[in-house]
Amino acid sequence: MTTNYAKIIEITISKEGLTRFDPLNPCIKALGPNLRRLDVTFNHITKIENLEPLGNIRELNLSYNKIEEIEGLSQNVKSYHFDS
């Protein structure tokens, strides 16, 4: 069975204990160009980078992580949340 993740426009990966979020991972990359909202709140992520493959995100919520470094954010993102 093949799943078409390209139809997903919003995803929340909250309180999962993530220490890393890698958009180059094939599972994340498969979300494709339609992803508009990404919420990875309440994890342990320290670095955000390589978001270019998810360049159509309009809202990115990174609140309540341990962000120390941010690289490669898309210019398309209209709303960022970095509360700690």
C-alpha positions in Angstrom: 0.0 0.0 0.0 1.3 3.5 -0.9 0.4 6.5 1.1 0.2 9.9 -0.5 1.6 12.2 2.1 1.5 15.1 -0.3 -2.1 15.8 0.6 -1.2 16.6 4.2 -1.3 20.4 4.8 -0.9 20.5 8.6 1.1 18.3 11.0 1.7 18.4 14.7 4.5 16.5 16.3 4.2 17.8 19.9 5.5 16.2 23.1 7.3 13.4 21.3 10.7 13.9 22.8 12.3 14.9 19.5 15.8 16.1 19.8 16.2 16.7 16.0 13.9 17.7 13.2 15.4 16.9 9.8 13.4 17.9 6.7 15.8 15.9 4.6 14.6 12.7 6.2 12.6 10.9 3.5 9.5 10.6 5.8 9.4 14.4 6.4 10.4 15.2 2.8 7.4 13.1 1.6 5.1 15.6 3.1 5.8 17.6 0.0 5.0 21.1 -1.1 1.4 21.2 0.3 2.5 21.4 4.0 1.4 24.8 5.3 1.5 24.4 9.1 4.1 22.6 11.2 3.9 22.4 15.0 6.8 20.7 16.8 6.2 22.3 20.2 7.2 20.8 23.6 10.2 18.8 22.3 13.9 19.0 22.9 15.0 20.3 19.5 18.2 22.4 19.7 18.8 23.1 16.0 16.5 23.9 13.0 18.0 23.7 9.5 17.4 22.7 5.9 13.8 23.8 5.8 14.0 24.5 2.1 12.3 21.2 1.1 9.3 22.4 3.1 9.4 25.8 1.5 5.6 26.3 1.4 5.1 26.3 5.2 3.2 29.4 6.3 3.2 28.8 10.0 6.0 27.2 12.0 5.7 26.7 15.7 8.9 25.7 17.6 7.8 26.9 21.0 9.0 25.1 24.1 12.1 23.6 22.6 15.8 24.2 23.3 16.5 26.0 20.1 20.1 27.3 20.0 20.6 27.6 16.2 18.3 28.3 13.2 19.4 28.0 9.6 17.7 28.0 6.3 14.2 29.2 7.2 12.0 29.7 4.1 11.1 33.2 3.2 7.5 31.9 2.7 6.9 31.4 6.4 4.6 34.1 7.5 4.4 33.2 11.2 7.1 31.9 13.5 6.6 31.0 17.2 9.7 30.5 19.3 8.4 30.9 22.9 10.3 29.0 25.6 
